[in-house]
Amino acid sequence: MPPPKQQAKQWRQQLIQLLVRQKIDTVIPNYEIAFYLASANALIHQLHPCQLFTSPTHY
């Protein structure tokens, strides 16, 4: 996966593809990935509803 800080759009796209392809229904982030995941929260829920253990707040 591309680095989320430098390639946020590509990271989000690949993350969603991975969630859909692997049928992932729960994501528990660690460290700073939680911030990037939170920024993609709404988009992820639109394209692949799953439980994200992060705040829906946009950073």
mmCIF file of the C-alpha atoms, coordinates in Angstrom:
data_MODEL
# 
_entry.id   MODEL 
# 
loop_
_atom_site.group_PDB 
_atom_site.id 
_atom_site.type_symbol 
_atom_site.label_atom_id 
_atom_site.label_alt_id 
_atom_site.label_comp_id 
_atom_site.label_asym_id 
_atom_site.label_entity_id 
_atom_site.label_seq_id 
_atom_site.pdbx_PDB_ins_code 
_atom_site.Cartn_x 
_atom_site.Cartn_y 
_atom_site.Cartn_z 
_atom_site.occupancy 
_atom_site.B_iso_or_equiv 
_atom_site.pdbx_formal_charge 
_atom_site.auth_seq_id 
_atom_site.auth_comp_id 
_atom_site.auth_asym_id 
_atom_site.auth_atom_id 
_atom_site.pdbx_PDB_model_num 
ATOM 1  C CA . MET A 1 1  ? 0.000   0.000  0.000  1.00 0.00 ? 1  MET A CA 1 
ATOM 2  C CA . PRO A 1 2  ? 1.222   3.524  -0.681 1.00 0.00 ? 2  PRO A CA 1 
ATOM 3  C CA . PRO A 1 3  ? 2.151   5.670  2.306  1.00 0.00 ? 3  PRO A CA 1 
ATOM 4  C CA . PRO A 1 4  ? -0.984  7.498  3.516  1.00 0.00 ? 4  PRO A CA 1 
ATOM 5  C CA . LYS A 1 5  ? 0.845   10.721 4.354  1.00 0.00 ? 5  LYS A CA 1 
ATOM 6  C CA . GLN A 1 6  ? 2.385   11.182 0.897  1.00 0.00 ? 6  GLN A CA 1 
ATOM 7  C CA . GLN A 1 7  ? -0.264  9.471  -1.264 1.00 0.00 ? 7  GLN A CA 1 
ATOM 8  C CA . ALA A 1 8  ? -3.529  9.821  0.642  1.00 0.00 ? 8  ALA A CA 1 
ATOM 9  C CA . LYS A 1 9  ? -5.868  9.360  -2.314 1.00 0.00 ? 9  LYS A CA 1 
ATOM 10 C CA . GLN A 1 10 ? -4.114  6.219  -3.576 1.00 0.00 ? 10 GLN A CA 1 
ATOM 11 C CA . TRP A 1 11 ? -3.931  4.844  -0.030 1.00 0.00 ? 11 TRP A CA 1 
ATOM 12 C CA . ARG A 1 12 ? -7.691  5.306  0.445  1.00 0.00 ? 12 ARG A CA 1 
ATOM 13 C CA . GLN A 1 13 ? -8.463  3.665  -2.909 1.00 0.00 ? 13 GLN A CA 1 
ATOM 14 C CA . GLN A 1 14 ? -6.256  0.656  -2.210 1.00 0.00 ? 14 GLN A CA 1 
ATOM 15 C CA . LEU A 1 15 ? -7.569  0.334  1.337  1.00 0.00 ? 15 LEU A CA 1 
ATOM 16 C CA . ILE A 1 16 ? -11.159 0.201  0.104  1.00 0.00 ? 16 ILE A CA 1 
ATOM 17 C CA . GLN A 1 17 ? -10.224 -2.319 -2.601 1.00 0.00 ? 17 GLN A CA 1 
ATOM 18 C CA . LEU A 1 18 ? -8.576  -4.485 0.055  1.00 0.00 ? 18 LEU A CA 1 
ATOM 19 C CA . LEU A 1 19 ? -11.586 -4.247 2.390  1.00 0.00 ? 19 LEU A CA 1 
ATOM 20 C CA . VAL A 1 20 ? -13.957 -5.283 -0.398 1.00 0.00 ? 20 VAL A CA 1 
ATOM 21 C CA . ARG A 1 21 ? -11.741 -8.011 -1.878 1.00 0.00 ? 21 ARG A CA 1 
ATOM 22 C CA . GLN A 1 22 ? -10.998 -9.627 1.485  1.00 0.00 ? 22 GLN A CA 1 
ATOM 23 C CA . LYS A 1 23 ? -14.541 -9.020 2.829  1.00 0.00 ? 23 LYS A CA 1 
ATOM 24 C CA . ILE A 1 24 ? -13.145 -7.292 5.898  1.00 0.00 ? 24 ILE A CA 1 
ATOM 25 C CA . ASP A 1 25 ? -15.844 -6.144 8.299  1.00 0.00 ? 25 ASP A CA 1 
ATOM 26 C CA . THR A 1 26 ? -13.761 -4.730 11.168 1.00 0.00 ? 26 THR A CA 1 
ATOM 27 C CA . VAL A 1 27 ? -10.687 -2.490 11.147 1.00 0.00 ? 27 VAL A CA 1 
ATOM 28 C CA . ILE A 1 28 ? -8.666  -1.841 14.306 1.00 0.00 ? 28 ILE A CA 1 
ATOM 29 C CA . PRO A 1 29 ? -5.911  0.656  13.500 1.00 0.00 ? 29 PRO A CA 1 
ATOM 30 C CA . ASN A 1 30 ? -2.727  1.217  15.431 1.00 0.00 ? 30 ASN A CA 1 
ATOM 31 C CA . TYR A 1 31 ? -0.534  4.268  15.793 1.00 0.00 ? 31 TYR A CA 1 
ATOM 32 C CA . GLU A 1 32 ? -0.943  7.159  13.362 1.00 0.00 ? 32 GLU A CA 1 
ATOM 33 C CA . ILE A 1 33 ? -2.865  5.078  10.809 1.00 0.00 ? 33 ILE A CA 1 
ATOM 34 C CA . ALA A 1 34 ? -5.898  5.816  12.999 1.00 0.00 ? 34 ALA A CA 1 
ATOM 35 C CA . PHE A 1 35 ? -5.770  9.463  11.873 1.00 0.00 ? 35 PHE A CA 1 
ATOM 36 C CA . TYR A 1 36 ? -5.672  8.569  8.175  1.00 0.00 ? 36 TYR A CA 1 
ATOM 37 C CA . LEU A 1 37 ? -8.414  6.016  8.640  1.00 0.00 ? 37 LEU A CA 1 
ATOM 38 C CA . ALA A 1 38 ? -10.562 8.620  10.411 1.00 0.00 ? 38 ALA A CA 1 
ATOM 39 C CA . SER A 1 39 ? -10.136 10.988 7.475  1.00 0.00 ? 39 SER A CA 1 
ATOM 40 C CA . ALA A 1 40 ? -11.434 8.275  5.124  1.00 0.00 ? 40 ALA A CA 1 
ATOM 41 C CA . ASN A 1 41 ? -14.238 7.134  7.436  1.00 0.00 ? 41 ASN A CA 1 
ATOM 42 C CA . ALA A 1 42 ? -17.191 8.570  5.468  1.00 0.00 ? 42 ALA A CA 1 
ATOM 43 C CA . LEU A 1 43 ? -15.875 7.364  2.110  1.00 0.00 ? 43 LEU A CA 1 
ATOM 44 C CA . ILE A 1 44 ? -15.208 3.869  3.445  1.00 0.00 ? 44 ILE A CA 1 
ATOM 45 C CA . HIS A 1 45 ? -18.721 3.619  4.863  1.00 0.00 ? 45 HIS A CA 1 
ATOM 46 C CA . GLN A 1 46 ? -20.213 4.723  1.533  1.00 0.00 ? 46 GLN A CA 1 
ATOM 47 C CA . LEU A 1 47 ? -18.320 2.144  -0.508 1.00 0.00 ? 47 LEU A CA 1 
ATOM 48 C CA . HIS A 1 48 ? -17.903 -0.728 1.952  1.00 0.00 ? 48 HIS A CA 1 
ATOM 49 C CA . PRO A 1 49 ? -19.807 -0.635 5.236  1.00 0.00 ? 49 PRO A CA 1 
ATOM 50 C CA . CYS A 1 50 ? -17.618 -1.991 7.992  1.00 0.00 ? 50 CYS A CA 1 
ATOM 51 C CA . GLN A 1 51 ? -16.823 -1.224 11.599 1.00 0.00 ? 51 GLN A CA 1 
ATOM 52 C CA . LEU A 1 52 ? -13.899 1.172  12.005 1.00 0.00 ? 52 LEU A CA 1 
ATOM 53 C CA . PHE A 1 53 ? -12.442 1.593  15.467 1.00 0.00 ? 53 PHE A CA 1 
ATOM 54 C CA . THR A 1 54 ? -11.640 5.258  15.015 1.00 0.00 ? 54 THR A CA 1 
ATOM 55 C CA . SER A 1 55 ? -13.312 8.622  15.300 1.00 0.00 ? 55 SER A CA 1 
ATOM 56 C CA . PRO A 1 56 ? -15.300 9.860  12.282 1.00 0.00 ? 56 PRO A CA 1 
ATOM 57 C CA . THR A 1 57 ? -13.603 13.243 12.756 1.00 0.00 ? 57 THR A CA 1 
ATOM 58 C CA . HIS A 1 58 ? -11.762 14.606 9.734  1.00 0.00 ? 58 HIS A CA 1 
ATOM 59 C CA . TYR A 1 59 ? -8.164  15.700 10.281 1.00 0.00 ? 59 TYR A CA 1 
# 
